[in-house]
Amino acid sequence: MPLAFSAGPLALLLLAQAPAPAEPLPQDECAAENSRVELAAEPGAKAPVVCLTPGLPLTFSFDSLLQPGSVRLGEPEWFEDTATGKQTLTLRPRKGLEAGKRSRVEVCFADGAAPACATFLLVTHPGLGVQGVEVVRQKRSVESYQRAEQEARAEAEQCREEVRQLRAEREVPEGLRGALASGLLVGTTGIFSKPLTKGVTRKEGNALTLHSASTWRAEGRRAVDVHLVNPGTQPWVAEGAVLRGAKGQVLKPLPLWQPEPIAPGSKRPGRVVVEVLATEKQARGTYTLTLWDAERQRTVVLGEVTFP
């Protein structure tokens, strides 16, 4: 049963104890949305990057008819199955694919107009693969422009909200005073916590072992607090995370909070807090949390994540 707190530990989780900024890591090419691709008619154009996650089907939707038998996969063994329709291509990557691998897929079009063919650079990623890509080759429809405008507005609004939150947090005191000043507490509802350790599922092959987990809810925010044990031989630092819902919806987090690298061979668990800006409606349902390190090789995947 969810627990409600009106003070105390909430600041530890969501406000205080923020470490000094670390050196910025190289930009993850999969962090940017790539669910829409506009093809250039000029020859020699750079192949668009499309990220895929092992086990997660990827469907290309084209605005032109495909030439039958024209699909060419650079690494056919990557995929359990492929399906080609008149204007679609669905790829089902194998679950055991190693992250960071690169390959290509090429398709050709039936009408002979430019570009006659299109090549995409496929990049495997442990969590930021897309499920659908709209490929625009001809003049775009009004509906396509409207969708693009809506997505751009939503992204801009999220960026403005993140900036507002970050500015607010820099200007408020710590502890309970900071929680009250930040607006995380509304009325007397407080912040709610939900233990997850028994209900969460673990993916076979996880690089770290789950010790305990809980989720938190505050006004406009959700967080997953995981404690992990490192059975490996090298320290582990979370470089990125994503929460993916059962219907494919994605919640991308604010900067992760990890007090220190999780030491190998120690029975003492390390901590990672994943926080997202999400409304009650956006956070409904069941999510899968994927965490990865800088090399994207040692991952942790936890299923059946729900919020209070």
C-alpha positions as CSV (number, residue, x, y, z in Angstrom):
1,M,0.0,0.0,0.0
2,P,1.5,3.4,-0.9
3,L,2.9,5.4,2.0
4,A,2.4,9.2,2.2
5,F,5.0,11.5,3.7
6,S,4.5,15.2,4.3
7,A,8.1,15.9,5.1
8,G,11.6,14.4,5.8
9,P,12.9,11.9,3.3
10,L,11.4,13.6,0.2
11,A,14.2,16.2,0.1
12,L,16.8,13.4,0.2
13,L,15.2,11.8,-2.9
14,L,14.2,14.8,-5.1
15,L,16.0,17.9,-4.0
16,A,19.0,17.7,-1.7
17,Q,22.3,15.8,-1.9
18,A,22.8,16.7,-5.6
19,P,26.5,16.0,-6.3
20,A,28.8,18.5,-8.0
21,P,28.4,18.4,-11.8
22,A,30.5,15.8,-13.4
23,E,32.4,16.1,-16.7
24,P,29.8,15.9,-19.5
25,L,29.7,12.6,-21.4
26,P,29.7,12.4,-25.2
27,Q,26.2,13.0,-26.6
28,D,24.3,9.8,-27.1
29,E,23.2,9.8,-30.8
30,C,20.1,7.9,-29.8
31,A,19.0,10.5,-27.2
32,A,17.4,12.7,-29.9
33,E,14.1,11.7,-31.3
34,N,14.4,10.1,-34.8
35,S,10.9,8.9,-35.4
36,R,10.6,11.0,-38.6
37,V,13.1,11.0,-41.4
38,E,12.9,13.3,-44.4
39,L,14.9,11.9,-47.4
40,A,17.0,14.2,-49.5
41,A,16.7,13.8,-53.3
42,E,20.4,14.7,-53.8
43,P,22.8,11.7,-54.2
44,G,25.4,11.1,-51.5
45,A,23.3,12.3,-48.6
46,K,24.3,11.0,-45.2
47,A,22.4,7.9,-44.1
48,P,19.9,8.8,-41.3
49,V,20.5,7.1,-38.0
50,V,17.8,4.9,-36.7
51,C,18.2,3.3,-33.2
52,L,16.8,-0.1,-32.3
53,T,16.6,-2.0,-29.0
54,P,17.1,-5.7,-28.9
55,G,13.8,-7.5,-28.8
56,L,11.8,-4.4,-29.7
57,P,10.1,-4.5,-33.1
58,L,10.9,-1.5,-35.4
59,T,8.5,-0.5,-38.2
60,F,9.4,1.9,-41.1
61,S,6.3,3.5,-42.7
62,F,7.0,5.1,-46.1
63,D,4.9,7.6,-48.0
64,S,5.8,5.7,-51.3
65,L,5.3,2.2,-52.6
66,L,8.2,-0.1,-52.1
67,Q,9.8,-2.0,-55.0
68,P,9.1,-5.7,-54.3
69,G,12.2,-7.6,-53.2
70,S,14.3,-4.5,-52.8
71,V,15.0,-4.7,-49.1
72,R,18.7,-5.4,-48.4
73,L,19.9,-6.0,-44.8
74,G,23.5,-5.6,-43.9
75,E,23.3,-8.1,-41.1
76,P,20.3,-10.4,-41.7
77,E,21.3,-12.5,-38.7
78,W,20.4,-9.6,-36.4
79,F,16.7,-10.2,-36.9
80,E,14.4,-13.0,-35.8
81,D,11.9,-11.9,-38.5
82,T,11.3,-9.3,-41.1
83,A,8.0,-8.4,-42.8
84,T,7.6,-6.2,-45.9
85,G,4.3,-4.6,-46.9
86,K,3.5,-2.3,-49.7
87,Q,4.7,0.8,-47.8
88,T,6.1,-0.7,-44.6
89,L,9.1,-2.6,-43.3
90,T,9.0,-4.3,-39.9
91,L,12.2,-5.6,-38.3
92,R,12.2,-7.7,-35.2
93,P,15.8,-7.7,-33.7
94,R,17.0,-10.6,-31.6
95,K,17.0,-10.1,-27.9
96,G,20.7,-11.0,-27.5
97,L,22.1,-8.3,-29.8
98,E,25.0,-6.4,-28.4
99,A,24.5,-2.7,-27.9
100,G,26.6,-0.3,-29.9
101,K,26.6,-2.4,-33.1
102,R,26.0,-0.7,-36.5
103,S,24.6,-2.0,-39.7
104,R,22.6,-0.8,-42.7
105,V,19.3,-1.5,-44.3
106,E,18.4,-0.3,-47.8
107,V,15.0,-0.1,-49.6
108,C,14.1,1.0,-53.1
109,F,10.9,2.6,-54.3
110,A,8.6,1.5,-57.1
111,D,8.0,4.8,-58.9
112,G,11.5,5.5,-60.0
113,A,11.4,9.1,-58.6
114,A,14.3,10.6,-56.7
115,P,15.6,9.3,-54.4
116,A,15.2,5.9,-56.0
117,C,16.5,4.1,-52.9
118,A,17.1,5.0,-49.2
119,T,19.7,3.7,-46.8
120,F,19.4,3.8,-43.0
121,L,22.2,3.3,-40.5
122,L,20.9,1.0,-37.7
123,V,22.5,1.4,-34.3
124,T,21.7,-1.0,-31.5
125,H,21.0,0.7,-28.1
126,P,19.9,-1.0,-24.8
127,G,17.0,1.4,-24.2
128,L,16.5,4.2,-26.7
129,G,15.4,2.3,-29.7
130,V,12.3,3.6,-31.5
131,Q,9.4,1.4,-32.5
132,G,8.2,3.4,-35.5
133,V,9.8,5.6,-38.1
134,E,7.9,7.7,-40.6
135,V,9.9,8.1,-43.8
136,V,8.9,11.2,-45.9
137,R,10.0,11.2,-49.5
138,Q,7.4,13.1,-51.4
139,K,5.6,16.3,-50.5
140,R,4.3,16.1,-47.0
141,S,0.6,16.1,-46.2
142,V,-1.1,18.7,-44.0
143,E,-1.6,16.0,-41.4
144,S,2.1,15.3,-41.4
145,Y,3.0,18.9,-40.8
146,Q,0.3,19.1,-38.0
147,R,1.8,16.1,-36.3
148,A,5.3,17.5,-36.6
149,E,4.1,20.8,-35.1
150,Q,2.3,19.1,-32.2
151,E,5.4,17.1,-31.4
152,A,7.6,20.2,-31.6
153,R,5.3,22.1,-29.3
154,A,5.2,19.2,-26.8
155,E,9.0,18.9,-26.8
156,A,9.5,22.7,-26.4
157,E,7.0,22.7,-23.5
158,Q,8.9,19.9,-21.8
159,C,12.2,21.8,-22.3
160,R,10.6,24.9,-20.8
161,E,9.3,22.9,-17.8
162,E,12.7,21.4,-17.2
163,V,14.4,24.8,-17.3
164,R,11.8,26.2,-14.9
165,Q,12.3,23.3,-12.5
166,L,16.1,23.5,-12.6
167,R,16.0,27.3,-12.0
168,A,13.6,26.9,-9.1
169,E,15.7,24.2,-7.5
170,R,18.8,26.4,-7.7
171,E,17.0,29.2,-5.9
172,V,15.4,27.4,-3.0
173,P,16.8,26.2,0.3
174,E,17.5,22.6,1.0
175,G,15.5,20.1,3.1
176,L,11.9,20.5,4.0
177,R,12.0,24.3,3.2
178,G,13.1,23.4,-0.3
179,A,10.4,20.9,-0.8
180,L,7.8,23.4,0.2
181,A,9.3,26.2,-1.9
182,S,9.6,24.0,-5.0
183,G,5.9,23.2,-5.2
184,L,6.4,19.5,-4.9
185,L,4.0,19.5,-2.0
186,V,0.5,20.5,-2.9
187,G,-1.9,21.0,0.0
188,T,-1.6,18.2,2.4
189,T,-1.1,15.4,-0.1
190,G,2.6,15.1,0.5
191,I,4.9,12.7,-1.4
192,F,3.9,9.1,-1.9
193,S,6.2,6.1,-1.9
194,K,5.5,2.5,-3.1
195,P,7.8,-0.5,-2.4
196,L,8.5,-2.5,-5.5
197,T,11.2,-5.0,-4.5
198,K,8.9,-8.1,-4.5
199,G,6.8,-7.2,-7.6
200,V,9.5,-6.0,-10.0
201,T,10.9,-8.5,-12.6
202,R,14.5,-8.9,-13.4
203,K,15.9,-9.6,-16.9
204,E,18.2,-12.6,-17.2
205,G,21.7,-11.3,-17.8
206,N,21.4,-8.1,-15.8
207,A,24.8,-6.7,-15.0
208,L,23.8,-5.9,-11.5
209,T,21.6,-7.6,-8.9
210,L,18.6,-5.8,-7.5
211,H,18.7,-5.3,-3.7
212,S,15.6,-3.1,-3.3
213,A,13.4,-0.8,-5.3
214,S,10.7,1.8,-4.7
215,T,8.8,4.4,-6.7
216,W,7.8,7.9,-5.6
217,R,5.2,10.4,-6.6
218,A,5.2,14.2,-6.1
219,E,3.4,17.0,-7.9
220,G,4.3,16.7,-11.6
221,R,7.1,14.2,-10.9
222,R,7.7,10.5,-10.6
223,A,10.9,8.7,-9.5
224,V,12.3,5.2,-9.3
225,D,14.8,4.6,-6.5
226,V,16.8,1.4,-7.0
227,H,19.6,-0.1,-4.9
228,L,21.9,-2.5,-6.8
229,V,24.7,-4.9,-5.9
230,N,27.6,-5.2,-8.4
231,P,28.8,-8.8,-8.7
232,G,31.3,-7.9,-11.5
233,T,34.9,-6.8,-11.3
234,Q,34.6,-3.2,-12.4
235,P,32.8,-0.2,-10.8
236,W,29.5,0.6,-12.4
237,V,28.1,4.1,-13.1
238,A,24.7,4.7,-14.8
239,E,25.1,6.8,-17.9
240,G,21.5,6.8,-19.1
241,A,18.0,5.4,-18.4
242,V,14.6,5.2,-20.0
243,L,11.1,4.1,-18.8
244,R,9.1,2.4,-21.5
245,G,5.4,1.6,-21.1
246,A,3.5,-1.4,-22.2
247,K,2.1,0.5,-25.2
248,G,5.5,1.8,-26.2
249,Q,5.2,5.2,-24.5
250,V,8.6,6.6,-23.3
251,L,9.4,8.6,-20.2
252,K,12.9,10.1,-20.5
253,P,14.5,11.1,-17.2
254,L,16.0,14.2,-15.8
255,P,19.8,13.9,-15.0
256,L,20.3,10.7,-13.0
257,W,21.4,10.9,-9.4
258,Q,24.0,8.3,-8.3
259,P,25.9,9.3,-5.2
260,E,28.9,7.2,-6.1
261,P,30.0,4.4,-8.5
262,I,28.7,1.0,-7.4
263,A,31.8,-0.9,-6.2
264,P,32.4,-4.5,-7.5
265,G,32.3,-7.4,-5.1
266,S,30.7,-5.5,-2.2
267,K,27.6,-6.7,-0.5
268,R,26.7,-3.0,0.2
269,P,24.2,-1.9,-2.5
270,G,24.7,1.3,-4.5
271,R,21.9,3.7,-5.3
272,V,20.5,5.2,-8.5
273,V,17.5,7.5,-8.6
274,V,15.7,8.0,-11.9
275,E,13.3,11.0,-12.0
276,V,10.9,12.1,-14.7
277,L,8.6,15.0,-15.3
278,A,5.2,13.3,-15.7
279,T,1.6,13.9,-14.9
280,E,-0.7,11.4,-13.3
281,K,-2.1,10.4,-16.7
282,Q,1.3,10.0,-18.3
283,A,2.6,7.8,-15.4
284,R,-0.3,5.4,-15.4
285,G,0.3,1.8,-16.3
286,T,3.3,-0.5,-16.1
287,Y,6.8,0.4,-17.2
288,T,10.1,-1.2,-17.8
289,L,13.2,0.6,-16.5
290,T,16.4,0.2,-18.5
291,L,19.7,1.5,-17.1
292,W,23.0,1.4,-19.0
293,D,26.6,2.4,-18.4
294,A,28.8,4.6,-20.6
295,E,29.8,1.6,-22.9
296,R,26.1,0.5,-23.1
297,Q,27.2,-3.0,-22.5
298,R,26.4,-3.6,-18.8
299,T,22.7,-3.0,-18.5
300,V,20.0,-3.4,-15.9
301,V,16.4,-4.1,-17.0
302,L,13.6,-4.1,-14.4
303,G,10.0,-4.8,-15.4
304,E,6.6,-4.3,-13.8
305,V,7.5,-0.8,-12.5
306,T,4.4,1.1,-11.3
307,F,4.0,4.4,-9.5
308,P,1.9,5.2,-6.5
